[in-house]
């Protein structure tokens, strides 16, 4: 009996050892073949490339190419905001903080981006304020940062992907103009209608609305508007503008009061966190990403601060990363962000186990050939083999995520391309070629 136990134990150790040797051998074979693909690529030799491929089963890095070097992540930064939100935010986002005092309802923003956001469409705060029979007062002053994130490009101020940061964002902090007729546009929120004027000096070219840098003065050319026209321009934020948009949207007066949040302030629950995260990840929404960090900051105290949130997240939750991160904003618009490919890989491994639901996680991420920012990167398919996050700026194009292989394996990867001069389409095509090779062969 004793001898049988020894034999069983020895057999178990022997089998485990064989499995470990087999796994090690397989990883080395994959590393050798992937390395050859990189070495034989004439495209990749022309710019800075970092790559890491990780085996989730045996928790081993299979292949690295400059994976410990720092790269500009662009919207790969959203993976860190995604992780932070999973760690810090409740399943229902805090839409407002408020107190009721006599005939007044005083409320504070939490940075929650979902207030009538065009994709999330959450109306929790709207319905609450609209239904109140008390006098409404907005108490500003929680947000301590600038209207732009650190390192943002100031000359992108008029583009849809760079709306300003505020403590009480409403409708994406943007003005939407849409086709009504060949000579007229619809404007939302309506409170901005008087801010639009025709620029009669421009009578040729396409129809496009532009805004002055420091004011809410919008202009459009004297040309016909085509059906289907739809454009979003960030509006210039201020306390007064916030109150005007709120009053216009709620169809009731909103005042301003200077008051710090008391300890007995109540929290109004809002949109589902995971729904908001999905709407950030699939289209790579910068507005949502930036404000999610403010909501994380809301969990820490009275002030809303991107810097405060990042410092807390880095110190409290990211000590497992092999390289120290340089993290500046929530969206990746800032070139001050610097991450390594292997950091991205270990973060994605942590996210996978944190969500603890493969189907749910993959549904929240862009899928190659099917959804989000990866929809057009890979051939159209009903069964994607890549789920992840893209990231693009001038001279920057990255992908980090999960790749499924024909042999039933799931690997984590981070593919970072920086400082290229050639068209992004060529860089993307080479990245897709290598990821497809990994899918087909391993």
Beta strands, then each sheet from edge to edge (+ up, - down):
strand 1: 48-55
strand 2: 60-65
strand 3: 70-71
strand 4: 92-101
strand 5: 104-109
strand 6: 135-138
strand 7: 174-181
strand 8: 184-188
strand 9: 196-199
strand 10: 210-211
strand 11: 218-221
strand 12: 230-234
strand 13: 254-256
strand 14: 266-272
strand 15: 339-340
strand 16: 366-367
strand 17: 386-393
strand 18: 396-404
strand 19: 410-418
sheet 1: 2+ 1- 19+ 18- 17+ 16-
sheet 2: 3+ 15-
sheet 3: 13+ 6+ 5+ 4- 14+
sheet 4: 8+ 7- 12+
sheet 5: 9+ 11+ 10-
end
